[in-house]
Amino acid sequence: METLALTEKGGAVRFEVHAKPRASKSAVRGVRNGALDVAIAAPPVDGAANAELVRVLARALDVAPKSVAIARGDASRSKLVEIHGVSPADIRARLAAAASPR
């Protein structure tokens, strides 16, 4: 997770996410090109994939889903996500623990 590009803005930590909808199961996969790679089991229909992404990240980071927001990229696989209430060091550690092997 050291290569994950984190920035702080307005009390939140932001990072890029590359979402892969319609995966066999939802999971944090690792980092690719500075963005977090996340498999999402839900299809990209009616916001289902975005809602599942928020749930997956909240579970992986051990925060409430309301602490996770999609700041940019609602209709794209490339998204900017912000996390409130967690330090950058904690985000790296928690995502590393949650990342599943490919």
C-alpha positions in Angstrom: 0.0 0.0 0.0 3.0 2.3 0.1 2.5 3.2 -3.6 -1.1 4.4 -2.9 -1.2 8.1 -3.5 -2.9 9.8 -0.5 -3.8 13.4 -0.1 -5.4 15.4 2.7 -8.1 18.0 2.0 -10.6 19.5 4.4 -10.1 17.0 7.2 -10.5 14.0 4.8 -8.0 11.7 3.2 -8.4 11.3 -0.6 -7.2 8.6 -2.9 -8.0 7.3 -6.4 -9.8 4.0 -6.8 -10.1 1.8 -9.9 -13.3 -0.1 -9.5 -14.0 -3.4 -11.3 -17.8 -4.1 -11.3 -19.4 -7.5 -11.9 -16.5 -9.3 -10.2 -17.2 -12.7 -8.6 -16.8 -11.2 -5.2 -16.1 -7.8 -3.7 -12.6 -7.3 -2.4 -9.7 -4.9 -2.1 -7.1 -6.2 -4.6 -4.1 -4.0 -4.1 -2.6 -0.9 -5.7 -2.1 -0.3 -9.4 -0.6 2.8 -10.9 -1.1 4.7 -7.6 -4.8 3.8 -7.4 -6.5 1.3 -5.1 -7.8 -1.6 -7.1 -11.2 -2.8 -5.9 -13.3 -5.7 -7.3 -17.1 -5.0 -6.9 -19.6 -7.8 -7.2 -22.5 -5.5 -8.0 -23.3 -4.4 -11.6 -22.9 -0.7 -12.5 -26.6 -0.1 -12.6 -28.6 2.4 -10.6 -25.7 3.2 -8.3 -25.4 -0.4 -7.0 -21.7 -0.6 -7.7 -21.0 2.7 -6.0 -23.0 1.6 -2.9 -21.1 -1.7 -2.8 -17.7 0.2 -3.2 -18.6 2.4 -0.2 -19.5 -0.7 1.9 -16.3 -2.6 0.9 -14.1 0.4 1.8 -16.0 1.1 5.0 -15.5 -2.6 6.0 -11.8 -2.6 5.0 -11.1 0.6 6.9 -13.3 -0.2 9.9 -15.3 3.0 9.6 -19.0 3.8 9.2 -20.2 3.9 5.6 -21.1 7.6 6.1 -17.3 8.2 6.6 -16.7 7.1 3.0 -17.7 9.4 0.1 -17.2 9.3 -3.7 -15.9 12.8 -4.5 -15.5 12.3 -8.2 -16.3 9.6 -10.8 -19.8 8.4 -10.0 -20.2 7.1 -13.5 -16.7 6.0 -14.1 -14.4 3.1 -13.0 -11.8 5.6 -11.9 -13.0 7.4 -8.8 -11.7 9.8 -6.2 -12.8 8.7 -2.7 -12.5 10.6 0.5 -12.4 9.0 4.0 -13.2 11.1 7.1 -11.9 10.3 10.6 -8.9 8.2 9.7 -5.2 9.2 9.3 -3.3 8.4 6.2 -1.0 6.0 8.1 -4.1 4.1 9.4 -5.6 3.9 6.0 -2.4 2.4 4.6 -2.3 -0.2 7.4 -5.9 -1.1 7.2 -6.0 -1.5 3.5 -2.8 -3.6 3.5 -4.5 -5.9 6.0 -7.7 -6.1 3.9 -6.0 -6.6 0.5 -6.6 -10.0 -0.8 -4.0 -11.8 -2.9 -4.7 -11.8 -6.7 
